[in-house]
Amino acid sequence: MNNDYMLFAIAMIPVLWLIISLGVLKMPAHKTCSFTVILTLAIAIICWRMKFIDGITATVEGMAIALWPILLVIVAALFTYNLAVETKTMDVIKTMLSSITTDKRIQVLILAWGFGGFLEAVAGYGTAVAIPASILASLGFNPIFAAVICLLANTVPTAFGALGIPVTTLATVTGLEVVHLSYVTSIQLAGFIILIPFLLVILTEKSIKALKGVVGITLISGITFAVPQIIIAKYLGADLPALVASICSMACTIICAKLMNKEKVQTKQEDKIELKQGILAWLPYILLCVLILLASPLVPSINAFLAKASSNIHIYTGDSTSTTAFSWINTPGMMILIATFIAGLIQKLKFTYMLDVLKRTIIQLKTSFITIMSIVAISKIMSHSGMTSSISFGLCAITGSFYPLISPLLGAIGTFVTGSDTSANILFGALQTEAAKSLSIDPYWIAAANTAGATAGKMISPQSIAIATSATGLIGSEGKILSTTVKYCLGYVVILGLIVYFGGGILTLF
């Protein structure tokens, strides 16, 4: 047992070092993350007896996954934004958003919360942070604020992100029934879905007084997300809750902004946007949504056809059965690129011109490549070596009957390390249900706590932060952003832990 505790403490070293180096020492992410790869590899080899070649191939596997699909999404999203800036279509988007309202509080609700939630629901992989953050920055928001606000907003939607992949994966690894698991997860997240829009509004003006005049809109923005998500999850499962909920929330927020907001928006004659001009400006995002939905499991024939353009490559040498799956077309980054190039051609842009913008975008992100490739490599080393298992078993051993209090923390750690709610569920889902059974607790309740906790970890994940800084031109400011988001993450996890510990009977009320 003493050995288990020691391994737990040692396994936490890379995690704690990342938090301290980024959040306290304010070290540049690409430097500290690349060093942490070496540190983690050394620990895995010395303490977990990982073979050197296995450690190297685990690192390569992580870097490969970072390149495709994660970095592909970041490059594609920023390319779309850069192209919109250079062609002045971003000015059209700004004008259209301002015609709804110039109230920055409501713009945050529409873009970071509603539109961001929609992007997370249909695509995931950082799109919900990269695209809204870049648009907010272009609207005149402080870039650091834009990054932070999108990270905070991109929490609860991730549970059912990418058409429910995190929850469906959790159901698979735990053997639980997916519809009921979806429902339980939606119940745990409901309170946060209502509260987070209020937090976003308060942070917009750095005062609780910011709620004056927009309490109704803010409440509606949260309720119209929470209620549809619960209903869809209860009856249809994991695929559609976030998609339907985000559309409902965004639509209702826009309608309420028009009906309830007393501000009179004055639009100059020369600033008025024609319908065709507006459609062309939003065309990349419109096409993106259409392509992703067509390629999703909602259209099985197309989804199955595109699935053929994929490969399972054996990279990690420590497990002969371990393969890494790569989808070459049906992945969000490719969908963004295809949508943007098609939109550009419709807008009569030269293909060579678009390629030049893409090239400059890649050069712009050179340090992000180092950061994100390092982060994912760390997660793979920790997973393959057994370090993540040592963390989970250590937490179980330390907490005993109070385990439900920290079960969301385990999910948050999983997302912090891997950058993915889905990966956090793969890492800790089975352990959570086993712990629940040993404590005679509903396994659905504790399993849901893992994916709910994982949504909290999203706001402090170095991977997510790197995406936010890349999208807003803040490369090198990762530590400043982490030090801001970590306090909200801790509050989120503490509240969720109390809900999980005391709230097992909530389901009987519904």
Backbone hydrogen bonds, N-H to C=O, Kabsch-Sander energy under -0.5 kcal/mol:
donor,donor_aa,acceptor,acceptor_aa,energy
5,Y,1,M,-2.1
6,M,2,N,-2.2
7,L,3,N,-2.5
8,F,4,D,-2.2
9,A,5,Y,-2.2
10,I,6,M,-2.5
11,A,7,L,-2.8
12,M,8,F,-1.3
13,I,10,I,-1.5
15,V,11,A,-0.5
16,L,12,M,-3.0
17,W,13,I,-2.8
18,L,14,P,-2.1
19,I,15,V,-2.0
20,I,16,L,-2.8
21,S,17,W,-3.2
22,L,18,L,-2.1
23,G,19,I,-2.5
24,V,19,I,-0.5
24,V,20,I,-1.9
25,L,20,I,-2.9
27,M,21,S,-3.1
31,K,28,P,-0.7
32,T,28,P,-2.2
33,C,29,A,-2.6
34,S,30,H,-1.0
35,F,31,K,-1.9
36,T,32,T,-2.1
37,V,33,C,-1.5
38,I,34,S,-1.1
39,L,35,F,-2.3
40,T,36,T,-3.1
41,L,37,V,-2.4
42,A,38,I,-2.4
43,I,39,L,-2.3
44,A,40,T,-2.7
45,I,41,L,-2.2
46,I,42,A,-2.5
47,C,43,I,-2.8
48,W,43,I,-0.7
48,W,44,A,-1.0
50,M,44,A,-2.0
55,G,51,K,-2.4
56,I,52,F,-2.4
57,T,53,I,-2.5
58,A,54,D,-2.3
59,T,55,G,-1.9
60,V,56,I,-2.4
61,E,57,T,-2.5
62,G,58,A,-2.2
63,M,59,T,-2.4
64,A,60,V,-2.5
65,I,61,E,-2.3
66,A,62,G,-2.2
67,L,63,M,-2.1
68,W,64,A,-2.3
70,I,65,I,-1.4
71,L,66,A,-3.7
72,L,67,L,-0.8
73,V,69,P,-1.8
74,I,70,I,-1.7
75,V,71,L,-2.9
76,A,72,L,-2.5
77,A,73,V,-3.0
78,L,74,I,-2.5
79,F,75,V,-2.4
80,T,76,A,-2.2
81,Y,77,A,-1.9
82,N,78,L,-3.2
83,L,79,F,-2.5
84,A,80,T,-1.8
85,V,81,Y,-2.2
86,E,82,N,-2.5
87,T,83,L,-2.0
88,K,85,V,-1.0
89,T,84,A,-0.9
90,M,84,A,-2.2
91,D,88,K,-0.5
92,V,88,K,-1.0
93,I,89,T,-2.0
94,K,90,M,-2.4
95,T,91,D,-2.3
96,M,92,V,-2.5
97,L,93,I,-2.4
98,S,94,K,-2.6
99,S,95,T,-1.6
100,I,96,M,-0.9
100,I,97,L,-0.6
101,T,97,L,-2.1
104,K,102,T,-0.6
106,I,103,D,-0.5
107,Q,103,D,-2.1
108,V,104,K,-2.0
109,L,105,R,-1.6
110,I,106,I,-2.5
111,L,107,Q,-2.8
112,A,108,V,-1.2
113,W,108,V,-1.6
114,G,109,L,-2.5
115,F,110,I,-3.0
116,G,111,L,-1.8
117,G,113,W,-1.5
118,F,114,G,-2.0
119,L,115,F,-2.4
120,E,116,G,-2.3
121,A,117,G,-2.1
122,V,118,F,-2.2
123,A,119,L,-2.5
124,G,119,L,-1.7
127,T,124,G,-1.8
129,V,126,G,-1.1
130,A,126,G,-2.9
131,I,127,T,-1.9
133,A,129,V,-1.7
134,S,130,A,-1.7
135,I,131,I,-2.0
136,L,132,P,-2.8
137,A,133,A,-2.3
138,S,134,S,-1.7
139,L,135,I,-1.3
140,G,137,A,-1.3
141,F,136,L,-2.0
146,A,142,N,-2.9
147,A,143,P,-2.3
148,V,144,I,-2.7
149,I,145,F,-3.1
150,C,146,A,-1.6
151,L,147,A,-1.8
152,L,148,V,-2.4
153,A,149,I,-2.1
154,N,150,C,-1.9
155,T,153,A,-1.2
158,T,155,T,-1.8
159,A,156,V,-1.2
160,F,157,P,-0.9
161,G,158,T,-1.4
162,A,120,E,-3.2
163,L,121,A,-3.0
164,G,160,F,-1.2
165,I,161,G,-1.3
165,I,162,A,-0.6
167,V,159,A,-0.7
168,T,164,G,-2.5
169,T,165,I,-2.6
170,L,166,P,-2.1
171,A,167,V,-2.6
172,T,168,T,-1.7
173,V,169,T,-2.4
174,T,170,L,-1.5
175,G,171,A,-1.6
176,L,171,A,-0.8
181,L,177,E,-2.0
182,S,178,V,-2.3
183,Y,179,V,-2.1
184,V,180,H,-2.6
185,T,181,L,-2.3
186,S,182,S,-2.2
187,I,183,Y,-1.9
188,Q,184,V,-2.0
189,L,185,T,-1.7
190,A,186,S,-0.9
190,A,187,I,-0.6
191,G,187,I,-0.5
193,I,189,L,-2.2
194,I,190,A,-1.5
195,L,191,G,-2.1
196,I,192,F,-3.0
198,F,194,I,-0.6
198,F,195,L,-0.6
199,L,195,L,-1.8
200,L,196,I,-2.7
201,V,197,P,-2.1
202,I,198,F,-2.5
203,L,199,L,-2.5
204,T,200,L,-1.4
205,E,201,V,-1.0
205,E,202,I,-0.6
206,K,202,I,-0.6
207,S,202,I,-1.8
210,A,207,S,-1.7
211,L,208,I,-1.7
212,K,209,K,-1.7
214,V,211,L,-2.2
215,V,211,L,-0.7
218,T,214,V,-2.6
219,L,215,V,-2.7
220,I,216,G,-2.4
221,S,217,I,-2.5
222,G,218,T,-1.6
223,I,219,L,-2.9
224,T,220,I,-2.7
225,F,222,G,-1.0
226,A,222,G,-2.6
227,V,223,I,-2.6
229,Q,225,F,-1.4
230,I,226,A,-2.2
231,I,227,V,-2.3
232,I,228,P,-2.9
233,A,229,Q,-2.4
234,K,230,I,-2.4
235,Y,231,I,-1.7
236,L,232,I,-3.0
237,G,232,I,-0.8
237,G,233,A,-0.9
244,V,240,L,-2.7
245,A,241,P,-2.3
246,S,242,A,-2.5
247,I,243,L,-1.8
248,C,244,V,-2.4
249,S,245,A,-2.7
250,M,246,S,-2.8
251,A,247,I,-2.6
252,C,248,C,-2.5
253,T,249,S,-2.4
254,I,250,M,-2.2
255,I,251,A,-2.4
256,C,252,C,-2.7
257,A,253,T,-2.3
258,K,254,I,-1.7
259,L,255,I,-2.4
260,M,256,C,-3.5
261,N,256,C,-0.9
261,N,257,A,-0.6
265,V,263,E,-0.7
266,Q,264,K,-0.7
267,T,265,V,-0.7
268,K,266,Q,-0.6
271,D,268,K,-1.2
272,K,268,K,-0.7
272,K,269,Q,-1.1
274,E,272,K,-0.5
278,G,274,E,-2.4
279,I,275,L,-2.5
280,L,276,K,-2.3
281,A,277,Q,-1.8
282,W,278,G,-2.0
283,L,279,I,-0.7
285,Y,282,W,-0.6
286,I,282,W,-2.4
287,L,283,L,-3.2
288,L,284,P,-2.0
289,C,285,Y,-2.1
290,V,286,I,-2.2
291,L,287,L,-3.1
292,I,288,L,-2.5
293,L,289,C,-2.2
294,L,290,V,-2.5
295,A,291,L,-2.2
296,S,292,I,-0.6
296,S,293,L,-0.7
299,V,296,S,-2.0
303,N,299,V,-2.4
304,A,300,P,-2.7
305,F,301,S,-1.8
306,L,302,I,-2.7
307,A,303,N,-1.6
308,K,304,A,-0.6
308,K,305,F,-1.1
309,A,306,L,-1.4
310,S,308,K,-1.9
311,S,326,F,-2.4
313,I,311,S,-0.6
313,I,324,T,-2.8
315,I,313,I,-0.8
319,D,316,Y,-0.6
322,S,319,D,-1.4
324,T,313,I,-3.0
325,A,323,T,-0.5
326,F,311,S,-2.9
328,W,309,A,-2.3
328,W,326,F,-0.6
329,I,309,A,-0.7
331,T,329,I,-2.4
334,M,331,T,-0.6
335,M,331,T,-2.0
336,I,332,P,-2.4
337,L,333,G,-2.2
338,I,334,M,-2.9
339,A,335,M,-2.5
340,T,336,I,-2.5
341,F,337,L,-2.7
342,I,338,I,-2.5
343,A,339,A,-2.4
344,G,340,T,-2.6
345,L,341,F,-2.3
346,I,342,I,-2.2
347,Q,343,A,-2.1
348,K,345,L,-1.5
349,L,344,G,-2.9
354,M,350,K,-2.0
355,L,351,F,-2.2
356,D,352,T,-1.8
357,V,353,Y,-1.9
358,L,354,M,-2.2
359,K,355,L,-2.4
360,R,356,D,-2.3
361,T,357,V,-1.9
362,I,358,L,-2.2
363,I,359,K,-2.0
364,Q,360,R,-2.0
365,L,361,T,-1.1
365,L,362,I,-0.6
366,K,363,I,-1.4
369,F,365,L,-1.8
370,I,366,K,-1.2
371,T,367,T,-2.2
372,I,368,S,-2.7
373,M,369,F,-2.1
374,S,370,I,-1.9
375,I,371,T,-2.3
376,V,372,I,-2.3
377,A,373,M,-1.6
378,I,374,S,-2.4
379,S,375,I,-2.0
380,K,376,V,-1.9
381,I,377,A,-2.4
382,M,378,I,-2.5
383,S,379,S,-2.1
384,H,380,K,-2.8
385,S,381,I,-2.1
386,G,382,M,-1.0
387,M,382,M,-1.1
388,T,382,M,-1.7
390,S,386,G,-1.9
391,I,387,M,-1.8
392,S,388,T,-2.1
393,F,389,S,-2.9
394,G,390,S,-2.1
395,L,391,I,-2.1
396,C,392,S,-2.0
397,A,393,F,-2.4
398,I,394,G,-2.2
399,T,395,L,-2.0
400,G,396,C,-2.0
402,F,399,T,-2.0
403,Y,400,G,-1.7
405,L,402,F,-1.6
406,I,402,F,-0.7
406,I,403,Y,-1.4
407,S,403,Y,-1.2
410,L,406,I,-1.6
411,G,407,S,-1.3
412,A,408,P,-2.3
413,I,409,L,-2.7
414,G,410,L,-2.2
415,T,411,G,-1.9
416,F,412,A,-2.6
417,V,413,I,-2.5
418,T,414,G,-2.3
419,G,415,T,-3.2
424,A,420,S,-2.0
425,N,421,D,-1.9
426,I,422,T,-1.9
427,L,423,S,-2.7
428,F,424,A,-2.3
429,G,425,N,-2.0
432,Q,428,F,-2.5
433,T,429,G,-1.9
434,E,430,A,-2.1
435,A,431,L,-2.6
436,A,432,Q,-2.1
437,K,433,T,-2.3
438,S,434,E,-2.2
439,L,435,A,-1.4
440,S,437,K,-1.2
441,I,436,A,-3.1
445,W,442,D,-0.5
446,I,442,D,-1.6
447,A,443,P,-2.6
448,A,444,Y,-2.3
449,A,445,W,-1.3
450,N,446,I,-1.2
450,N,447,A,-0.5
451,T,447,A,-1.4
452,A,448,A,-2.5
453,G,449,A,-2.6
454,A,450,N,-2.0
455,T,451,T,-1.1
456,A,452,A,-0.8
456,A,453,G,-0.6
457,G,453,G,-1.6
458,K,454,A,-0.8
459,M,456,A,-1.2
460,I,457,G,-1.0
461,S,457,G,-0.9
465,I,461,S,-2.6
466,A,462,P,-2.5
467,I,463,Q,-1.8
468,A,464,S,-2.3
469,T,465,I,-2.7
470,S,466,A,-2.1
471,A,467,I,-2.1
472,T,468,A,-1.4
473,G,469,T,-0.6
473,G,470,S,-0.6
474,L,469,T,-2.8
475,I,469,T,-0.5
477,S,474,L,-2.6
481,I,477,S,-1.8
482,L,478,E,-2.7
483,S,479,G,-2.5
484,T,480,K,-0.9
484,T,481,I,-0.5
485,T,481,I,-2.5
486,V,482,L,-2.6
488,Y,484,T,-0.6
489,C,485,T,-2.2
490,L,486,V,-2.4
491,G,487,K,-1.9
492,Y,488,Y,-2.4
493,V,489,C,-2.7
494,V,490,L,-2.5
495,I,491,G,-2.4
496,L,492,Y,-2.5
497,G,493,V,-2.6
498,L,494,V,-2.0
499,I,495,I,-2.2
500,V,496,L,-2.7
501,Y,497,G,-2.5
502,F,498,L,-2.7
503,G,499,I,-2.3
506,I,503,G,-2.2
507,L,504,G,-0.5
508,T,505,G,-1.1
509,L,506,I,-2.2
510,F,507,L,-1.3
